Amino acid sequence: MLTDVVYNDLRDKILSLTLKPGTELSFTNLKPLYNVSISPIRDALKHLENEGLVEIRPQSGTSVALIDMAKVRDERFQRLYLELGAVEKAFGRGISKQLITQWEDNIEKQKKAFACRDTITFLELDNSMHRLLFEACGHEKVFDSMLATSGNYHRIRMVSYLFDDIFSSTIDQHTTILNALKANSIEMVTQLERNHISKIEIETSGYQKAYPQYFK
């Protein structure tokens, strides 16, 4: 469907910060871009509004929604406790050599993405690496569903990668979690995952100070 084409493309651009928070989205500009009528664009924007990624102001205009910290906290909370549940169940099944190898390969690719500051590829790798824990316990669809409803949390993670120190420290944290998986220590992995996913709460003030125009 044409609506899906417009929706998927706009969503990808919003999540990658190609379309930055606050960017105006006018029918005049979007119509020739997708070569479609107004109806698919309107429907796509409505879907994005329902996800909290677009703000539609009647008689005023439509824009990419600013990052809402209240929604970030809710989405981070969901991510944290679903992932801790996945860790517990994955350890119950046993951490396989395949999972370790997949994490190792993924982290090497993360290092290459960091070297060329490819934030979009890095976040895709980050997500796919964490998804492996859900695959290990047979609940990868839960991860996919969670990811589909975490647009604000996704965008603030993209903002975090604009800071080299945070970008590189994320790889260090992933490596530390990998070592805990190799040590077969559920206690270590659980604590490291908790710290890893929660650290954004501590760092947020720095993001807001550097990019105040991105935040609600």
Phi and psi restraints in degrees (value plus and minus 20) as a CYANA .aco file:
   2 LEU   PHI     -82.6   -42.6
   2 LEU   PSI     -56.0   -16.0
   3 THR   PHI     -79.2   -39.2
   3 THR   PSI     -61.2   -21.2
   4 ASP   PHI     -84.7   -44.7
   4 ASP   PSI     -59.5   -19.5
   5 VAL   PHI     -81.4   -41.4
   5 VAL   PSI     -68.5   -28.5
   6 VAL   PHI     -85.5   -45.5
   6 VAL   PSI     -65.7   -25.7
   7 TYR   PHI     -78.9   -38.9
   7 TYR   PSI     -70.0   -30.0
   8 ASN   PHI     -83.2   -43.2
   8 ASN   PSI     -60.7   -20.7
   9 ASP   PHI     -88.9   -48.9
   9 ASP   PSI     -65.2   -25.2
  10 LEU   PHI     -84.4   -44.4
  10 LEU   PSI     -61.2   -21.2
  11 ARG   PHI     -82.4   -42.4
  11 ARG   PSI     -64.2   -24.2
  12 ASP   PHI     -80.4   -40.4
  12 ASP   PSI     -62.1   -22.1
  13 LYS   PHI     -89.8   -49.8
  13 LYS   PSI     -54.4   -14.4
  14 ILE   PHI     -90.1   -50.1
  14 ILE   PSI     -65.6   -25.6
  15 LEU   PHI     -87.3   -47.3
  15 LEU   PSI     -51.4   -11.4
  16 SER   PHI    -104.6   -64.6
  16 SER   PSI     -23.8    16.2
  17 LEU   PHI      49.4    89.4
  17 LEU   PSI      -7.3    32.7
  18 THR   PHI     -82.0   -42.0
  18 THR   PSI     -61.0   -21.0
  19 LEU   PHI    -120.2   -80.2
  19 LEU   PSI      87.1   127.1
  20 LYS   PHI     -97.7   -57.7
  20 LYS   PSI     134.0   174.0
  21 PRO   PHI     -73.1   -33.1
  21 PRO   PSI     112.5   152.5
  22 GLY   PHI      76.0   116.0
  22 GLY   PSI     -31.4     8.6
  23 THR   PHI     -83.3   -43.3
  23 THR   PSI     110.8   150.8
  24 GLU   PHI     -91.2   -51.2
  24 GLU   PSI     120.2   160.2
  25 LEU   PHI    -143.6  -103.6
  25 LEU   PSI      70.0   110.0
  26 SER   PHI    -115.8   -75.8
  26 SER   PSI     128.0   168.0
  27 PHE   PHI     -80.1   -40.1
  27 PHE   PSI     -54.5   -14.5
  28 THR   PHI     -79.1   -39.1
  28 THR   PSI     -60.4   -20.4
  29 ASN   PHI    -102.2   -62.2
  29 ASN   PSI     -55.5   -15.5
  30 LEU   PHI     -98.6   -58.6
  30 LEU   PSI     -53.7   -13.7
  31 LYS   PHI     -78.7   -38.7
  31 LYS   PSI     -71.5   -31.5
  32 PRO   PHI     -90.0   -50.0
  32 PRO   PSI     -45.0    -5.0
  33 LEU   PHI     -83.8   -43.8
  33 LEU   PSI     -58.9   -18.9
  34 TYR   PHI    -125.7   -85.7
  34 TYR   PSI     -27.3    12.7
  35 ASN   PHI      34.7    74.7
  35 ASN   PSI      26.8    66.8
  36 VAL   PHI    -151.6  -111.6
  36 VAL   PSI     151.1   191.1
  37 SER   PHI     -95.1   -55.1
  37 SER   PSI     155.3   195.3
  38 ILE   PHI     -87.9   -47.9
  38 ILE   PSI     -51.4   -11.4
  39 SER   PHI     -78.1   -38.1
  39 SER   PSI     -70.3   -30.3
  40 PRO   PHI     -82.3   -42.3
  40 PRO   PSI     -53.8   -13.8
  41 ILE   PHI     -87.6   -47.6
  41 ILE   PSI     -64.7   -24.7
  42 ARG   PHI     -80.4   -40.4
  42 ARG   PSI     -64.1   -24.1
  43 ASP   PHI     -85.8   -45.8
  43 ASP   PSI     -59.8   -19.8
  44 ALA   PHI     -84.6   -44.6
  44 ALA   PSI     -62.5   -22.5
  45 LEU   PHI     -85.0   -45.0
  45 LEU   PSI     -55.8   -15.8
  46 LYS   PHI     -84.9   -44.9
  46 LYS   PSI     -61.6   -21.6
  47 HIS   PHI     -81.9   -41.9
  47 HIS   PSI     -62.0   -22.0
  48 LEU   PHI     -88.5   -48.5
  48 LEU   PSI     -53.5   -13.5
  49 GLU   PHI     -84.1   -44.1
  49 GLU   PSI     -61.9   -21.9
  50 ASN   PHI     -81.9   -41.9
  50 ASN   PSI     -46.9    -6.9
  51 GLU   PHI    -107.9   -67.9
  51 GLU   PSI     -22.5    17.5
  52 GLY   PHI      59.4    99.4
  52 GLY   PSI      -0.4    39.6
  53 LEU   PHI    -123.3   -83.3
  53 LEU   PSI     -34.6     5.4
  54 VAL   PHI    -153.3  -113.3
  54 VAL   PSI     123.7   163.7
  55 GLU   PHI    -133.4   -93.4
  55 GLU   PSI      99.9   139.9
  56 ILE   PHI    -124.9   -84.9
  56 ILE   PSI      99.7   139.7
  57 ARG   PHI    -133.1   -93.1
  57 ARG   PSI      85.9   125.9
  58 PRO   PHI     -73.6   -33.6
  58 PRO   PSI     115.2   155.2
  59 GLN   PHI      41.4    81.4
  59 GLN   PSI     -11.2    28.8
  60 SER   PHI    -144.8  -104.8
  60 SER   PSI     -59.0   -19.0
  61 GLY   PHI     119.2   159.2
  61 GLY   PSI     154.9   194.9
  62 THR   PHI    -146.7  -106.7
  62 THR   PSI     120.3   160.3
  63 SER   PHI    -167.0  -127.0
  63 SER   PSI     143.3   183.3
  64 VAL   PHI     -84.7   -44.7
  64 VAL   PSI     109.2   149.2
  65 ALA   PHI     -84.4   -44.4
  65 ALA   PSI     122.7   162.7
  66 LEU   PHI     -88.2   -48.2
  66 LEU   PSI     134.8   174.8
  67 ILE   PHI     -88.6   -48.6
  67 ILE   PSI     103.4   143.4
  68 ASP   PHI    -118.0   -78.0
  68 ASP   PSI      91.2   131.2
  69 MET   PHI     -86.4   -46.4
  69 MET   PSI     -48.3    -8.3
  70 ALA   PHI     -84.7   -44.7
  70 ALA   PSI     -60.3   -20.3
  71 LYS   PHI     -91.3   -51.3
  71 LYS   PSI     -55.6   -15.6
  72 VAL   PHI     -77.9   -37.9
  72 VAL   PSI     -65.6   -25.6
  73 ARG   PHI     -84.0   -44.0
  73 ARG   PSI     -61.0   -21.0
  74 ASP   PHI     -85.1   -45.1
  74 ASP   PSI     -63.2   -23.2
  75 GLU   PHI     -89.4   -49.4
  75 GLU   PSI     -56.5   -16.5
  76 ARG   PHI     -86.4   -46.4
  76 ARG   PSI     -60.9   -20.9
  77 PHE   PHI     -79.5   -39.5
  77 PHE   PSI     -66.4   -26.4
  78 GLN   PHI     -79.9   -39.9
  78 GLN   PSI     -66.2   -26.2
  79 ARG   PHI     -81.4   -41.4
  79 ARG   PSI     -65.5   -25.5
  80 LEU   PHI     -79.4   -39.4
  80 LEU   PSI     -72.3   -32.3
  81 TYR   PHI     -99.1   -59.1
  81 TYR   PSI     -47.5    -7.5
  82 LEU   PHI     -88.5   -48.5
  82 LEU   PSI     -59.5   -19.5
  83 GLU   PHI     -90.0   -50.0
  83 GLU   PSI     -58.3   -18.3
  84 LEU   PHI     -83.6   -43.6
  84 LEU   PSI     -56.3   -16.3
  85 GLY   PHI     -84.9   -44.9
  85 GLY   PSI     -59.4   -19.4
  86 ALA   PHI     -85.2   -45.2
  86 ALA   PSI     -59.4   -19.4
  87 VAL   PHI     -81.2   -41.2
  87 VAL   PSI     -67.2   -27.2
  88 GLU   PHI     -80.1   -40.1
  88 GLU   PSI     -64.4   -24.4
  89 LYS   PHI     -92.2   -52.2
  89 LYS   PSI     -56.1   -16.1
  90 ALA   PHI     -83.4   -43.4
  90 ALA   PSI     -61.7   -21.7
  91 PHE   PHI     -87.3   -47.3
  91 PHE   PSI     -53.3   -13.3
  92 GLY   PHI     -82.3   -42.3
  92 GLY   PSI     -52.6   -12.6
  93 ARG   PHI    -104.7   -64.7
  93 ARG   PSI     -41.0    -1.0
  94 GLY   PHI      83.4   123.4
  94 GLY   PSI     110.1   150.1
  95 ILE   PHI     -98.4   -58.4
  95 ILE   PSI      97.4   137.4
  96 SER   PHI    -106.1   -66.1
  96 SER   PSI     139.4   179.4
  97 LYS   PHI     -84.0   -44.0
  97 LYS   PSI     -51.5   -11.5
  98 GLN   PHI     -82.9   -42.9
  98 GLN   PSI     -63.1   -23.1
  99 LEU   PHI     -81.6   -41.6
  99 LEU   PSI     -63.9   -23.9
 100 ILE   PHI     -80.1   -40.1
 100 ILE   PSI     -66.7   -26.7
 101 THR   PHI     -82.9   -42.9
 101 THR   PSI     -61.0   -21.0
 102 GLN   PHI     -83.8   -43.8
 102 GLN   PSI     -61.1   -21.1
 103 TRP   PHI     -84.5   -44.5
 103 TRP   PSI     -63.1   -23.1
 104 GLU   PHI     -79.9   -39.9
 104 GLU   PSI     -67.0   -27.0
 105 ASP   PHI     -83.1   -43.1
 105 ASP   PSI     -62.0   -22.0
 106 ASN   PHI     -83.0   -43.0
 106 ASN   PSI     -64.2   -24.2
 107 ILE   PHI     -84.6   -44.6
 107 ILE   PSI     -56.5   -16.5
 108 GLU   PHI     -82.0   -42.0
 108 GLU   PSI     -59.1   -19.1
 109 LYS   PHI     -88.5   -48.5
 109 LYS   PSI     -55.5   -15.5
 110 GLN   PHI     -80.3   -40.3
 110 GLN   PSI     -61.6   -21.6
 111 LYS   PHI     -81.7   -41.7
 111 LYS   PSI     -58.7   -18.7
 112 LYS   PHI     -88.3   -48.3
 112 LYS   PSI     -59.7   -19.7
 113 ALA   PHI     -84.3   -44.3
 113 ALA   PSI     -59.2   -19.2
 114 PHE   PHI     -85.3   -45.3
 114 PHE   PSI     -58.8   -18.8
 115 ALA   PHI     -78.7   -38.7
 115 ALA   PSI     -54.0   -14.0
 116 CYS   PHI    -127.2   -87.2
 116 CYS   PSI      -7.0    33.0
 117 ARG   PHI      34.4    74.4
 117 ARG   PSI      21.6    61.6
 118 ASP   PHI    -109.1   -69.1
 118 ASP   PSI      66.5   106.5
 119 THR   PHI     -88.0   -48.0
 119 THR   PSI     -53.7   -13.7
 120 ILE   PHI     -86.1   -46.1
 120 ILE   PSI     -70.0   -30.0
 121 THR   PHI     -83.0   -43.0
 121 THR   PSI     -58.3   -18.3
 122 PHE   PHI     -80.7   -40.7
 122 PHE   PSI     -65.9   -25.9
 123 LEU   PHI     -87.7   -47.7
 123 LEU   PSI     -54.1   -14.1
 124 GLU   PHI     -81.8   -41.8
 124 GLU   PSI     -62.4   -22.4
 125 LEU   PHI     -86.9   -46.9
 125 LEU   PSI     -61.8   -21.8
 126 ASP   PHI     -76.8   -36.8
 126 ASP   PSI     -69.9   -29.9
 127 ASN   PHI     -83.4   -43.4
 127 ASN   PSI     -63.9   -23.9
 128 SER   PHI     -85.3   -45.3
 128 SER   PSI     -52.0   -12.0
 129 MET   PHI     -87.3   -47.3
 129 MET   PSI     -67.0   -27.0
 130 HIS   PHI     -86.3   -46.3
 130 HIS   PSI     -52.6   -12.6
 131 ARG   PHI     -81.8   -41.8
 131 ARG   PSI     -47.9    -7.9
 132 LEU   PHI     -79.0   -39.0
 132 LEU   PSI     -52.5   -12.5
 133 LEU   PHI     -85.6   -45.6
 133 LEU   PSI     -56.9   -16.9
 134 PHE   PHI     -93.0   -53.0
 134 PHE   PSI     -55.9   -15.9
 135 GLU   PHI     -82.8   -42.8
 135 GLU   PSI     -57.7   -17.7
 136 ALA   PHI     -83.7   -43.7
 136 ALA   PSI     -42.6    -2.6
 137 CYS   PHI    -134.6   -94.6
 137 CYS   PSI      -7.9    32.1
 138 GLY   PHI      58.4    98.4
 138 GLY   PSI       3.4    43.4
 139 HIS   PHI    -148.2  -108.2
 139 HIS   PSI      18.8    58.8
 140 GLU   PHI     -82.3   -42.3
 140 GLU   PSI     -48.8    -8.8
 141 LYS   PHI     -87.3   -47.3
 141 LYS   PSI     -48.6    -8.6
 142 VAL   PHI     -84.8   -44.8
 142 VAL   PSI     -62.5   -22.5
 143 PHE   PHI     -82.2   -42.2
 143 PHE   PSI     -64.8   -24.8
 144 ASP   PHI     -82.0   -42.0
 144 ASP   PSI     -61.8   -21.8
 145 SER   PHI     -84.6   -44.6
 145 SER   PSI     -62.0   -22.0
 146 MET   PHI     -82.0   -42.0
 146 MET   PSI     -64.2   -24.2
 147 LEU   PHI     -82.6   -42.6
 147 LEU   PSI     -56.1   -16.1
 148 ALA   PHI     -89.0   -49.0
 148 ALA   PSI     -37.2     2.8
 149 THR   PHI    -136.6   -96.6
 149 THR   PSI       3.5    43.5
 150 SER   PHI    -145.1  -105.1
 150 SER   PSI      24.8    64.8
 151 GLY   PHI     -84.2   -44.2
 151 GLY   PSI     -57.3   -17.3
 152 ASN   PHI     -91.6   -51.6
 152 ASN   PSI     -61.1   -21.1
 153 TYR   PHI     -84.9   -44.9
 153 TYR   PSI     -58.9   -18.9
 154 HIS   PHI     -80.0   -40.0
 154 HIS   PSI     -66.0   -26.0
 155 ARG   PHI     -88.4   -48.4
 155 ARG   PSI     -56.5   -16.5
 156 ILE   PHI     -91.0   -51.0
 156 ILE   PSI     -48.3    -8.3
 157 ARG   PHI     -86.4   -46.4
 157 ARG   PSI     -59.3   -19.3
 158 MET   PHI     -81.8   -41.8
 158 MET   PSI     -60.0   -20.0
 159 VAL   PHI     -82.2   -42.2
 159 VAL   PSI     -59.6   -19.6
 160 SER   PHI     -81.3   -41.3
 160 SER   PSI     -51.3   -11.3
 161 TYR   PHI     -97.8   -57.8
 161 TYR   PSI     -22.4    17.6
 162 LEU   PHI     -97.0   -57.0
 162 LEU   PSI     -29.1    10.9
 163 PHE   PHI    -126.7   -86.7
 163 PHE   PSI      95.0   135.0
 164 ASP   PHI     -77.5   -37.5
 164 ASP   PSI     -58.5   -18.5
 165 ASP   PHI     -86.2   -46.2
 165 ASP   PSI     -58.5   -18.5
 166 ILE   PHI     -93.1   -53.1
 166 ILE   PSI     -59.3   -19.3
 167 PHE   PHI     -76.3   -36.3
 167 PHE   PSI     -72.1   -32.1
 168 SER   PHI     -90.1   -50.1
 168 SER   PSI     -55.0   -15.0
 169 SER   PHI     -87.8   -47.8
 169 SER   PSI     -46.5    -6.5
 170 THR   PHI     -83.3   -43.3
 170 THR   PSI     -60.4   -20.4
 171 ILE   PHI     -84.6   -44.6
 171 ILE   PSI     -61.0   -21.0
 172 ASP   PHI     -80.1   -40.1
 172 ASP   PSI     -62.5   -22.5
 173 GLN   PHI     -85.4   -45.4
 173 GLN   PSI     -62.0   -22.0
 174 HIS   PHI     -80.4   -40.4
 174 HIS   PSI     -60.1   -20.1
 175 THR   PHI     -85.8   -45.8
 175 THR   PSI     -59.1   -19.1
 176 THR   PHI     -85.2   -45.2
 176 THR   PSI     -60.3   -20.3
 177 ILE   PHI     -84.6   -44.6
 177 ILE   PSI     -61.1   -21.1
 178 LEU   PHI     -78.2   -38.2
 178 LEU   PSI     -64.2   -24.2
 179 ASN   PHI     -83.0   -43.0
 179 ASN   PSI     -55.6   -15.6
 180 ALA   PHI     -89.7   -49.7
 180 ALA   PSI     -55.1   -15.1
 181 LEU   PHI     -84.1   -44.1
 181 LEU   PSI     -61.7   -21.7
 182 LYS   PHI     -83.2   -43.2
 182 LYS   PSI     -54.5   -14.5
 183 ALA   PHI     -99.2   -59.2
 183 ALA   PSI     -24.4    15.6
 184 ASN   PHI      37.8    77.8
 184 ASN   PSI      20.2    60.2
 185 SER   PHI    -129.1   -89.1
 185 SER   PSI      82.0   122.0
 186 ILE   PHI     -85.5   -45.5
 186 ILE   PSI     -52.8   -12.8
 187 GLU   PHI     -83.7   -43.7
 187 GLU   PSI     -65.0   -25.0
 188 MET   PHI     -86.6   -46.6
 188 MET   PSI     -65.6   -25.6
 189 VAL   PHI     -82.3   -42.3
 189 VAL   PSI     -62.7   -22.7
 190 THR   PHI     -80.7   -40.7
 190 THR   PSI     -66.5   -26.5
 191 GLN   PHI     -88.2   -48.2
 191 GLN   PSI     -61.1   -21.1
 192 LEU   PHI     -85.5   -45.5
 192 LEU   PSI     -60.8   -20.8
 193 GLU   PHI     -84.0   -44.0
 193 GLU   PSI     -61.9   -21.9
 194 ARG   PHI     -80.2   -40.2
 194 ARG   PSI     -66.1   -26.1
 195 ASN   PHI     -86.4   -46.4
 195 ASN   PSI     -60.6   -20.6
 196 HIS   PHI     -83.4   -43.4
 196 HIS   PSI     -66.8   -26.8
 197 ILE   PHI     -97.1   -57.1
 197 ILE   PSI     -48.6    -8.6
 198 SER   PHI    -106.0   -66.0
 198 SER   PSI     -34.4     5.6
 199 LYS   PHI     -81.7   -41.7
 199 LYS   PSI     -44.3    -4.3
 200 ILE   PHI     -83.3   -43.3
 200 ILE   PSI     -47.0    -7.0
 201 GLU   PHI     -83.2   -43.2
 201 GLU   PSI     -57.9   -17.9
 202 ILE   PHI     -94.3   -54.3
 202 ILE   PSI     -56.1   -16.1
 203 GLU   PHI    -102.9   -62.9
 203 GLU   PSI     -34.5     5.5
 204 THR   PHI     -77.5   -37.5
 204 THR   PSI     -59.8   -19.8
 205 SER   PHI     -79.6   -39.6
 205 SER   PSI     -54.0   -14.0
 206 GLY   PHI     -87.9   -47.9
 206 GLY   PSI     -58.9   -18.9
 207 TYR   PHI     -84.9   -44.9
 207 TYR   PSI     -63.7   -23.7
 208 GLN   PHI     -87.1   -47.1
 208 GLN   PSI     -53.7   -13.7
 209 LYS   PHI     -90.2   -50.2
 209 LYS   PSI     -59.6   -19.6
 210 ALA   PHI     -97.7   -57.7
 210 ALA   PSI     -54.9   -14.9
 211 TYR   PHI    -151.4  -111.4
 211 TYR   PSI      41.0    81.0
 212 PRO   PHI     -80.1   -40.1
 212 PRO   PSI     -46.3    -6.3
 213 GLN   PHI     -90.2   -50.2
 213 GLN   PSI     -33.2     6.8
 214 TYR   PHI    -107.7   -67.7
 214 TYR   PSI     -33.7     6.3
 215 PHE   PHI    -132.8   -92.8
 215 PHE   PSI     126.8   166.8
